[in-house]
Amino acid sequence: MSLLLAVTLTLLLQLPSLLQGFTIGPSQRAPSTRLNSNFQDLAKSITGSFNSLPKTASKLTPSNIKPALEDIREAMVKADVNLQVVDSLLSGVSKKCVGQEIVGEVTGSQYFVKIMYDELTTMMGGTKDDTENTASPAQRISYKKDGVTTLVMAGLQGAGKTTFCAKLAKYLTVNEVDYDAVEAMEEEERKSTLSTRLPKSQRKVLIAACDVYRPAAREQLVLMANKAGVQVYEEADAEKGDAVKIASAAAEFAEKNGYDTLIVDTAGRQVVDENLMKELRDINKALSPDEILLVVDSMTGQAAASVTAAFDAAVGITGAILTKTDGDSRGGAAVSINGVSGRPIKFMGTGEKVDDITPFFPKRMASRILGMGDIVSLVEKASAEVSDAEAEAMAKKMEEGSFDFDDFLSQSKMVSKMGSFAGVAKMIPGMGGQIDDKMLRKAEVRLKKSEAMINSMTKKEKSKPKLLLTDKTARSRLDRIAKGSGNEYMDAVNFMSEFQKMKTMMSRMQKQMGGEGTMEAMGTGDTEAMAGAVGNRSMRRAAKKNKKSGRGGGGGFG
């Protein structure tokens, strides 16, 4: 919990432009930009549909859930989700909702969101028994107990297959979880340990360059593999060779040289054709691979599901890999692939760097689509950059109001290592839709100014913010700091005001995350508990309308 709180509040402090006019709830609208990509628009539309759910009804009926179902259907069709998948999903939601009695403090919205969450998880290949920190058996790689495990990679040109071979190789070498060791752990320890801190299998991986048609593809593979620290098996004049013979030679080389995993990069085509399928079938016949993984481009929407089904019918794939999920796609591919083809998504590509890969977790994806963010992934990113003890200490300083300017700088560096501000913010419930390009550019400029001003402070001023906030010498100090950092006096005043708003943000973040119950759920990564709370924000506000809300004031300097 402390890790989540520290990261969240630091992120908000680093994006000062967000603090002005920051509002809470699914009704917030932000300009549509490339930052609102993939699942952002879909999440905003779906969470907005919850407003039409019954606020006082004692039972869910076909008539009182119909507006929400219609809104969600429209949102999913716009997001390029396969129509049959949409209808199947909503039919399942409707059947489980209708007749559900609303008792106690639980509202119709909570019931609806929880059922929607379960159905989405199932549609994307997950099960109720899945945990938040480990991939479900369907999403895992099937390894041989002895010998070399062979993974054949297939896909159309432009899907990112060759690049992903290197990404997957590094992931299996460094981050792949050792599920045999995990099974040996005590149940409580197994469920409470982040996936980034579970035992690793540290596979020894070899990549085989079997695209005999495009020399540039082989060069790209070698370049990316070098970045990943993985060896590539290639043959001179490969364009004159035979892909099946090269793959067989690579398998023999891997066996003789102690490799336990072979990734075979096959040729891509611009379209699905018989020559491509025949070559894949011949390679599969020669190698008897443990996995045949199809790499698909998320930018193609529901067409990715059709491609997956076509490849599965022709060569019998075992799973899909979804690339470019950081781009401008609308989310249709992730929701559609398993529903159309019956094959699970096993990994996702989240960027251009060799480390930009993550296993596919249906529960986490369902959480993102329902506007609940992706708290588990956020905490995992943070855990790679800061220890639990450091996070605990920082969260305590924030709560006590002793967070100083030295802390600001150290936390800035930590969050920056986690990725882009926008990418991290989208994992926080309700935050992603409030960030656009203009906001981000302003935030980056102001952050540089803020860092320059901190570097112009004395040691005493850095450790005692009150000297610059309430002390009688604050004005002269700020004037000196502004001049010393090349800024205007009002820049310093504005920074102090933003810094002072930390206490206000603490109060608002508690409301943003749904109160104590949801904060506890987030701290443990329990998205099932969150499903009954976050989606019910508007209902909860309506039920408490007659109560006085504690919206803290951000009385900053000036």
N, C-alpha and C positions, 0 to 999 in steps of 0.2 A: 504494500500500500504506500509506504513512504517513497519508494522508487517512483511509482506512478505519479504521486503528488508533486514530487520534486521536478520531474520532467515536464508535467503539464503546466505548472505555474511558471517555470523558467521559459517555456515556449511562449506563453502569453506575454511574459515580460519582454521577451526578445522581439515580439511583434507588436510594438507599441501602438501602431495604427489601428490594431484590433480593439484596443481599449476604449477608443472613442466611438460611442454608439453601439457598444457590444450588447447584443440582446440574446435572450435564451429562447429556444423552442423551435419546433419544426416549421413554423410559418415563416421563418426568416428566409428572405430571398437574396441571392447574390448574383452578379452578372455571370453569364455562362462564358467561361474561358477554358483554356487548356488545362488549368488546374482542377477544374470541375469535371475531370475525365472519368472514364470507365464506369464506376458505380455511383459517382456523385449525384448525377441528375436523377438516376433511378431511385437512389436512397431518399433524395429530397421529395420526390413525387409520392413515394410510398408512405413516408412518415407524414406527409401532408394529408394523405387520405384518412389517417386515423382520426382526424378532427370530425369526420362525419359519423363516427361510431357512436352508439347510444351512451349517454352520460348517466341516465337514471333508470333505464329499463332493468327489470329483474331477470330477463332471459334474452338470449340471442336468438333472433328469428330471421327467416329469409328476407323479410322486408327491412329490418333495421341494419343488416350487414350488407345489403345490396349496393348502396352508394359507395361504400369502401371497396368492395370487390370490383365494381365497375371502374373506379379510379385506378386501382392497382393494375387491372387488365390493360387499361390505356397506357399506363406508365411502362409496363413491361413490353408491350408491342412497340412503343416508341424506342425502347432500349434495345430493340432488335432481338428479343427473345422469341424462340420458335413458338408459333401460335398453338400447336398441339401441346407443347410443354406448359404454356400459360394456362390453357383450359384445364389440363390435368391437375396442375398445381392448385388452381382456385377451386376446382371441384372437390379436391381433398380438404381444403380449408373450410369450404362451406359445409361439407358433411360433418366435420368434427365440431364446427361452431354451433350449428342449428340445434336448438334445444338445450344448450348449455345454460344452466342456471347461474345467476350472478349472486354470490353470497358473501357476507362479511365485508371487508374493506376492499376486496378485489373487484375491479370494474370490468365491464364488457370489453373495454379496450385492451386490458391486460390479458384476458383470455384470448382475444383475437390475435394479438401480437405473438403470444407464446405458441399458438397453433400455427401461425404463419411461419414462425421461426423453425419449428419442427418439420413442417412440410418442405420448406426451402432446403433445409439441411439434407433431408431424404432425397429430394430431387437432384441435388448435386453430388449424390453418392455417399453421404454420411449416414450414420446411425445414431440412435439415442445412447448407445454404449460408448461412443467415441469420447475421448478426453480432450481437453484443450491443449495439452502440451505434447501429445504424440499423434502421429498420423494414424488413421485407421488402417486395418490390414489391407483394405482395397487400395489405399493410396501408397502403400509401401512398395519398394523394389523387392522382387522375389529372388533371394540369393541362394546359390548352391551351398550346401554344407561343406563340400570339398570341391576343389578345382576352380576353374575360372567361370565366373558369372558373366554371361554375354548379353549386352543390351544393343539391339539394332534400332537406330534412329532413322525415321522416315519423315517425309514432309514435302510440301510444294516449295518451289523457289520463292524466296522472299519472306518465308515464315520465321527465319532466324534459327534454323536447325543447326547449321555449322557452328555458330557462336554458342548456341546452347550446349553443344557437346562439350566444349571447354568449361562452361559454367557448371554443368553437371559433374564433370570429372573432378573439379576442385571441391565441389560440395561433398561428393562421396569421399574424397580424401581427407577433408578437414571437419565437416559438420554432420555427416550422416550418423544418425543415432544407432547405437548397438542395441537392438531390441531384445536380444537374448539376455544381455546384462540388465536391461530394464525390467524384464520379467522376473529376474532374480531379486529385485528390490522389494522392500516392504511396500504394501499397497499405499499407505498414507504418504510415504516418501516419494513413491512413483507419481502420485497425482499432484503433489505439491511442488515438484521440481520443474523449473522451466526447461523447455526442450533444449535451449542453448546450453544448459548445464547438466544434461543427461549424459551418460557414458557414450563415447564415440567409437565407431568401428574402424575408422582410419583405413579405408580401403586403399589398396595399391592399384592404380588405374592406368590402363593403356588405351589410347584412342587410335583407331584404324581409319586412315584416310582412303575411302573407297569411292569417292566421286571421280570417275575416270574421264569425265566430260569437261570439267571446268578447272583449269590450273589455278585460277584466282581463288576458288573455293578452298583448295588444298593449302595455298599460301595463307589464307585467312585463318584456317584451322591451326596451322603451325604457330602463327603469331599469337592467337588467343590461348593456345595450349601453353606457350612459353610464359605468358602472363599468369596462367593458372599453376605453373610449376609441374606440368604433366607431360609425359613423353608421347609423341605421335609416331605410329608405325606407317611409313609411306614407302613407295617404290619409285625409283627413277623412271621417267617416261611413263608415268601411270596412265596417261591418256591413250597409250598404245596397249595397255594391259586389259585385264579382265577383272571386274569388280569382285566376282565370286572367288577367284584365285587369290586376290589380294586379301580378302577377308579371311580366307582359310589360312593363309600364311601368317596373318596377324594373330589368329587364334593359337597357332602352333608356337609362335614367338612368345606370346603371353604365358603359355603353359610352361615353356622351358625356362623363362626368366622370372618366375615367381610372382607374376601379377595375379590378383584375385578377381579383377573386373576388367572386361573389355567393352569399350563403347565403339560401335561401328557407325561411322558417318557415311550414309549412302547418298546417292545423287538425288537431287530434287528435279521437279519438272514444273513447267508453268501451268500445266493442267494434269488432271488425273488421266493417264493413258495406259494402254496395255503393256507397252514396253517397260514403263516404270514398275508396274505391278509384277511383271515376269521376272525382272531383275531382283526385286525384293523377295519373291517366292524362291528363287534359286539360292539367294544368300541364306534365307531361313532354312532351306533344305540342307545346305552345306554345314551350317553352324548349329542348328537346333537351339536358337537363342532362348534365354530365360524370360526376356521381356522384348516386345516389339512396341516401341513408343513412337507415337505420331506427334510431331511438333506442329501446332496450328497457331495462326495469327489471330489474336483477340480482336484486331481491328476489322476482321471480316464478319463479326457478329454471328448470327445464327448459321451463316454459311459454313463456319468452322465445324458446326455439328454435322452438317451434311457431308463435309469432307471426311470427318472422322468415321461416319457410318460407311462411306464408300470404301475407305481403306480397310476397315474392319471386315467388310464383306469380301474383299479381294484377297487380303493377306492374313487376316486374323490378328489384329493388334491387341495388346493387353492394357493399354492406357494412353492417355493424351497428355501433352505438355502445352501449356498456354503461355504464349510469349506476348511482349509489348503491352502488358497490363498497366503500364504507367502512361500509356498514350491516350488518344482521344476516342477510344472505343466506348461503347455505351453499356457494356456489361452483358450483352445477349449471349456471347459465347460461353461464359462460365456457367450460366444457368441452363443453357440448352444442351451442351455436349453429352452429359451423362443421360439426360432424359431422352435424347434422340438415338444415341448409339448404344447406350447401356455400358459404355466404357468409362472408367473413372479418370478424372484429371489428377495427375500425380505431382506435378510441379508447375510453378509459374515463373516466368521471367519478369522482373520488376524494374529493369533499367538496362543500360548499355554496358556497365562494368561487369567484370568476370565474377564478382561477388553478388551480383543482383539476381539472386535465385532464392526461392522459398518453396517448401512443400505446400501442397494445396490442402487447406483445412476447411471442409465444408461448413463447419459450425462458425468459424471465424468469418467466412465469406457471407454467410447468412446474416451474421451480426452487422457487417458493413452495409449490406443491402437494406437492412431495416433501420439504418440511421443510428446504430448503436456503436459505431466506430469499430476499432479492433484493438482493444486494450491489451490482450495477451501479446500480440505482435509488438505493440508499443513498448511494453515492459521488457520483452526479449531484446529489442534493439538497445534499450537503455542499459540492460544488464551486461551487455557486451562492452560498455564504455565506463561503467561505474560500479563499484562494489556495493553490496547491501548496506554495509556500515557507513560508507560515504553518503549514500542516499538517505539513510536514516538520520544522519547528522544534519544534512541539508534541509530535509523536511522539518526537522525540529526547529531549526533556525527560522524557517519561514513561518511556522506556526507561532513562534515566540516573538516574531517581529524583529529578530536580530540579524536578518539577512542583510549583508553589507555589499559594498561595491566590488570587493575582491571576489566575493561569492558570485556576483553577477558575471564577472569575466570568466571564472572557471566553469560555470554552468553554460555560458555561451559556447565555449569550446566543446563541451560535452555534447550538447544538442546538435551542434554543427556536424560532429562526427557521425551522428545517427542518420544523416541524409538531409535533404532539403527541408526547410521549415514547413513548406506547404505539405510535403509528403508525410511528415510526422504529425502535423496538425490534423490531417484528415483521419488519423486513427483515433482522435479524441471525439467522443460522442457529441454531435451537434456542431462541431467546429469546421469540418471540411467545407461545407457550403458557404461559409462566411469569408473565405479567402479567395481573392482574385489577383491577377497579375499586377494591377495598379497598387493594391495594398502591399503586396510583397516587395515591389520595388521601393516604395516609400519606407517600408520597414528596414530594408537592407541599408538604405542611405542613413536612416536615423540611428541604426545600430552602430554604424561606423563612427558617426558623430559621438554617440554615447561612449564608445570605447576610447575615443580620443580624449574626451573630457575626463574619463576615469584616470587615464594615464597622466593627466595634468594635475590630479589631486595629490595632496600629501598623504603619507601613510596613515596619519591620524584621521584625515577626512574620509579615506576609504573604509576604515574600520568603524567610524562613528558617523553614520549618515545624518544624525540629528544636527550636526554642525552645519549642514547644508540645507536642512529642512526647517528647523525651528529656532536655531541659535540667532542671537542678535547680530552676529557677524556674517550670517548666511549671505546677505546681498553682496558684500565686498568679496567674499570667498568665491561666489559664483561668477562675479565679474572677472576675477583673476583667472579662474578656470576656463571660462569661455574664451578669453583673449589668448591664453596659453595654448589652447587646442585649435585655434583658428575658427572659432564659432562665434555666434552672436550671443548676447546676454540672454535673450528669450529662448534660445536653444537650450541653455543650461536650466532655465526655469522650467521649461516643458519636460525635460528629462527628470527633474526632481519630482514633478507632478506625477509622471508615469511611474516612477519608482515608488512613490508613496501609495499608489493604487494597489500595491501588492495585497494589502489587507482586504481591500474590496474584492479583488479577484479570488481570494481564498473563499470568501462567502459565496460568491457567484459560482465558483467551480463546484461547490458542494451541491448547489441547486442544479447546475448543469448535469451533474452525474446522478441526479435522482435521489439525493438524501442519503442518510446513513446506510440504509439497506443496500442500495445500489453501489455505494462506495465500497462496502464490504465485499459485495459480489465482484466488483472490479479488481479489488486487491487480490482476490484469489483466482481471478480469471474465469469466474462462473458466468458465462454468457447466458445460460438458461435462466438464472435468477435475474439477470439484467433484462431479459426478454419480457419479463412481467413488470418491469419498472420504467425503463427508458422510453418505450413506445407509448407509455401512458402519461407522459408529461402534461399534455394539455388537459387531460381529464383530472389529473391531480390538482392542477392549478384551479380548475373550475370548482372542484370540491372544497378547496380551501380559500375561495374567493372572499369569504366573510372574515377570514383571519388576517391579522396584520403580518405582512411579510417583512423580514429583516433584510433589506437590500443595501447594506452598508454604503456609506458615502465615501467618495474618493477625494476627500479634501486635500489636494496636493498643494505644493508651494506655488503661490501666485494664482 
